[in-house]
Amino acid sequence: MEYIHIRNLEKYHPGYKDRELKWAKIYFMMAQGDPDCELIEDEIDWARLIKIILLELEAKTPLPNLDRYWTKKGFNVKKRPMSLTIKMLHNFIEVVTQDSKLCALDKDKDKDKEKIVVTQKPVTNSHSEERQNLFETSWIKYPAYRRKGKQVALKRFNQTVTAENEGEFIKALENYLKSDNVKKGYVLRASKWFSEWQDWVEVEPPPSNRRIVKDYTYAGRQA
């Protein structure tokens, strides 16, 4: 018999086997910026991923891959067979047999122990993760047709954005996206804007001595 198991289930509820289940972690980055999540094309599979996570957390064991089980849990397997969902979510779930079920769980448990040791780092690492999230969410907000030079943008972001001025960076991006320049289609390459974001903290237009028309896209076409 086959079972469905969420890979690295522990990250959605650390210590879930020993705690009362009142919550589960569904990361913001799952919706924006996670490469694996961006490959999920069907909204049904999105909903099923979240539900499977919650069901296995509650059951504390892999879930039986049977149509009658899925139907009982509210899955419409006639509208979309579970085989398609399993194929689409292969980066998140795995199919295990009855014989290998416990073995797979033990393997994940060992991995989780290793992660616990690795994640016991200074608080600064937590802040680094938050800054990475800030960059990714800001990158997604930037006009899609001018998201050029991501690695350069990330490098400049890491060089100029600190814990003390994160608020200013967020304000600068909001000012720029609301500016007449962007509304009219005069949008800087993302790598260039991330290098000069400080110009947009206090004022919407950049200083008069700067030429913004040298590097822009008008109405979605590159100059």
C-alpha positions as CSV (number, residue, x, y, z in Angstrom):
1,M,0.0,0.0,0.0
2,E,1.2,3.5,-0.8
3,Y,1.3,6.5,1.5
4,I,1.9,10.2,0.9
5,H,4.6,11.9,3.0
6,I,5.5,15.6,3.1
7,R,9.3,16.0,2.8
8,N,10.9,17.7,5.8
9,L,7.5,17.9,7.6
10,E,9.2,19.1,10.8
11,K,9.8,22.6,9.3
12,Y,6.1,23.3,9.2
13,H,5.6,22.6,12.9
14,P,8.9,22.0,14.8
15,G,8.4,19.3,17.4
16,Y,4.9,18.5,16.1
17,K,5.1,15.0,17.5
18,D,5.5,16.3,21.1
19,R,3.3,19.4,21.0
20,E,-0.4,20.2,20.9
21,L,-1.3,21.1,17.3
22,K,-2.6,24.7,17.4
23,W,-0.7,26.1,14.4
24,A,1.4,25.3,11.4
25,K,4.0,27.4,9.5
26,I,3.0,28.3,6.0
27,Y,5.8,30.5,4.8
28,F,5.2,33.8,3.0
29,M,8.0,32.9,0.7
30,M,6.0,29.9,-0.5
31,A,3.7,32.3,-2.2
32,Q,6.4,34.7,-3.6
33,G,9.9,33.8,-4.4
34,D,10.2,30.1,-3.7
35,P,11.3,28.5,-7.0
36,D,9.6,25.2,-6.3
37,C,6.3,26.8,-5.4
38,E,6.4,28.9,-8.5
39,L,6.4,25.7,-10.6
40,I,3.0,24.8,-9.2
41,E,0.6,25.7,-12.0
42,D,-2.7,24.4,-10.8
43,E,-4.5,26.2,-7.9
44,I,-6.0,22.8,-6.9
45,D,-2.5,21.5,-6.3
46,W,-1.7,24.6,-4.2
47,A,-4.7,24.0,-2.0
48,R,-4.0,20.3,-1.7
49,L,-0.4,20.9,-0.7
50,I,-1.5,23.1,2.2
51,K,-4.2,20.6,3.2
52,I,-1.8,17.6,3.0
53,I,0.7,19.4,5.3
54,L,-2.1,19.9,7.8
55,L,-3.5,16.4,7.6
56,E,-0.1,14.8,8.1
57,L,0.8,17.1,11.0
58,E,-2.5,16.1,12.6
59,A,-2.1,12.3,11.9
60,K,1.6,12.3,12.7
61,T,2.1,9.6,10.1
62,P,2.0,9.5,6.2
63,L,-1.4,9.5,4.6
64,P,-2.9,6.5,2.7
65,N,-2.9,7.1,-1.0
66,L,-6.4,5.9,-1.6
67,D,-9.2,7.7,-3.5
68,R,-11.7,6.8,-0.8
69,Y,-9.5,8.5,1.8
70,W,-8.9,11.6,-0.3
71,T,-12.6,11.8,-1.0
72,K,-13.5,11.5,2.7
73,K,-11.1,14.4,3.3
74,G,-12.8,16.6,0.8
75,F,-10.6,16.1,-2.3
76,N,-12.4,16.0,-5.6
77,V,-10.4,13.2,-7.3
78,K,-12.7,13.1,-10.2
79,K,-12.0,16.7,-11.1
80,R,-8.3,16.2,-10.7
81,P,-6.7,12.8,-10.0
82,M,-4.3,12.6,-7.1
83,S,-1.7,11.1,-9.5
84,L,-1.5,14.5,-11.2
85,T,-1.2,16.3,-7.9
86,I,1.6,13.9,-6.7
87,K,3.4,14.5,-10.0
88,M,3.1,18.3,-9.7
89,L,4.1,18.4,-6.0
90,H,7.1,16.0,-6.3
91,N,9.4,18.6,-4.8
92,F,7.2,18.6,-1.6
93,I,5.8,15.1,-1.2
94,E,7.0,11.6,-1.7
95,V,5.2,8.3,-2.1
96,V,6.3,5.6,0.4
97,T,5.2,2.0,0.8
98,Q,4.0,0.4,4.0
99,D,7.4,-1.3,4.5
100,S,9.4,1.8,3.9
101,K,7.1,4.2,5.8
102,L,8.8,4.0,9.1
103,C,12.2,4.0,7.5
104,A,11.3,7.2,5.7
105,L,10.1,8.8,8.9
106,D,13.2,7.9,10.7
107,K,15.3,9.3,7.9
108,D,13.4,12.6,8.1
109,K,13.8,12.6,11.9
110,D,17.5,12.3,11.6
111,K,17.6,15.1,9.0
112,D,15.6,17.2,11.4
113,K,18.1,16.6,14.2
114,E,20.8,17.7,11.9
115,K,18.9,20.9,11.0
116,I,18.4,21.7,14.7
117,V,22.1,21.6,15.2
118,V,22.8,23.7,12.1
119,T,20.1,26.3,12.9
120,Q,21.5,27.0,16.4
121,K,23.4,30.0,15.2
122,P,23.7,33.6,16.3
123,V,20.6,35.8,16.0
124,T,22.3,37.6,13.1
125,N,21.5,34.6,10.9
126,S,17.8,35.1,11.5
127,H,18.2,38.7,10.5
128,S,20.0,37.6,7.3
129,E,17.1,35.4,6.4
130,E,14.6,38.3,7.0
131,R,16.7,40.6,4.8
132,Q,16.8,37.9,2.1
133,N,13.0,37.7,2.3
134,L,12.8,41.5,2.0
135,F,14.9,41.5,-1.1
136,E,12.8,38.7,-2.7
137,T,9.5,40.4,-2.0
138,S,10.9,43.7,-3.2
139,W,12.1,42.1,-6.4
140,I,8.7,40.6,-7.1
141,K,7.1,44.0,-6.6
142,Y,9.4,45.6,-9.2
143,P,7.9,46.0,-12.7
144,A,8.4,42.6,-14.3
145,Y,9.6,43.8,-17.7
146,R,12.5,45.6,-16.0
147,R,13.7,42.9,-13.5
148,K,17.2,42.8,-15.0
149,G,20.4,41.9,-13.3
150,K,19.1,40.2,-10.2
151,Q,22.6,39.2,-8.9
152,V,23.9,42.7,-9.2
153,A,20.7,44.0,-7.5
154,L,21.2,41.5,-4.6
155,K,24.8,42.5,-4.2
156,R,24.0,46.2,-4.0
157,F,21.0,45.5,-1.7
158,N,23.3,43.6,0.7
159,Q,25.9,46.4,0.6
160,T,23.5,49.3,1.2
161,V,20.5,47.9,3.2
162,T,21.1,47.4,6.9
163,A,18.9,46.7,10.0
164,E,18.8,50.4,10.6
165,N,17.6,51.6,7.2
166,E,15.3,48.7,6.1
167,G,12.3,51.0,6.7
168,E,13.9,53.7,4.4
169,F,14.4,51.1,1.7
170,I,10.7,50.0,1.9
171,K,9.6,53.6,1.7
172,A,11.9,54.3,-1.2
173,L,10.5,51.4,-3.2
174,E,6.9,52.5,-2.5
175,N,7.8,56.1,-3.5
176,Y,9.3,54.9,-6.8
177,L,6.5,52.5,-7.7
178,K,4.0,55.4,-7.2
179,S,6.0,57.9,-9.1
180,D,5.1,59.5,-12.4
181,N,8.2,58.0,-13.9
182,V,6.9,54.4,-13.4
183,K,3.3,55.3,-14.3
184,K,4.5,56.7,-17.7
185,G,6.7,53.7,-18.4
186,Y,10.1,55.3,-17.6
187,V,11.4,52.4,-15.4
188,L,15.0,51.9,-14.5
189,R,16.6,48.5,-14.8
190,A,16.2,46.8,-11.4
191,S,19.9,46.4,-10.9
192,K,20.3,50.2,-11.4
193,W,17.4,51.1,-9.1
194,F,18.7,48.8,-6.3
195,S,22.0,50.7,-6.6
196,E,20.4,54.1,-6.3
197,W,17.3,53.5,-4.1
198,Q,18.4,56.1,-1.5
199,D,17.4,58.8,-4.0
200,W,13.8,57.9,-3.5
201,V,13.5,57.9,0.3
202,E,12.4,61.5,0.8
203,V,11.3,62.7,-2.6
204,E,9.6,61.0,-5.5
205,P,11.5,62.4,-8.5
206,P,15.3,61.9,-8.4
207,P,17.6,65.0,-8.1
208,S,17.4,67.3,-11.1
209,N,21.0,66.7,-12.0
210,R,20.4,63.0,-12.7
211,R,19.4,61.8,-16.2
212,I,16.8,59.1,-15.9
213,V,16.0,58.8,-19.6
214,K,19.4,57.2,-20.4
215,D,18.2,53.8,-19.0
216,Y,14.5,53.2,-19.3
217,T,11.8,51.1,-20.9
218,Y,8.8,52.9,-22.3
219,A,5.5,51.1,-22.6
220,G,7.2,47.8,-22.0
221,R,9.8,48.1,-24.8
222,Q,13.5,48.4,-24.0
223,A,15.3,51.5,-25.1
